[in-house]
């Protein structure tokens, strides 16, 4: 079975700090994609970043970057220079290529304090 | 381009009533997904369509739930009769298979409350 585990239910940091959210997953497949979605209080699910499993280079989107360790099946999200607007639930997810079914973790509630 | 559009954003109804949730996917996308989010169960995939055809409805909880996609730009999720345990946020998402990234884009969700 495909599973995603986010071991940190809640995190809290000060504005401008760097924070890393953890995610591990389990699959026997070799071709898949990994995602981080953000869900602010407005509840909209917003794509933050994605990573193709066949790429060794870690994806980066402005202040957001990932540390993808395929052998360890780990996919952490780093947020640099955190801002108040980063306060949200963050969901890690993956999808087997062509399978169409996203598998989500339970989420990490991140609070950025002023 | 507009994102995925869902309506209504909020729905409050009484037990036993019929509820219809609506979704317009991103233009050109060929996959459409319906999810349900609750505190207890997190995000669950209910059903998905490819080119308007239902492919996998194994996540639909009961026969009270039904979904249709009459054309490429419109889908509905219907609950009849509704029950309090159906209270949740329902998301619609769409993706474009030939983009080869399997990225799903979500709508803003419909918060359903069944009294």
Interface residues (C-beta under 8 A of the other chain):
Chain A: X33 X35 X37 X42 X43 X44 X45 X46 X47 X50 X52 X91 X95 X97 X98 X99 X100 X101 X102 X104 X106 X107
Chain B: X31 X33 X42 X43 X45 X48 X50 X55 X56 X89 X91 X93 X95 X101 X102 X103 X104 X105 X106 X108 X109 X111
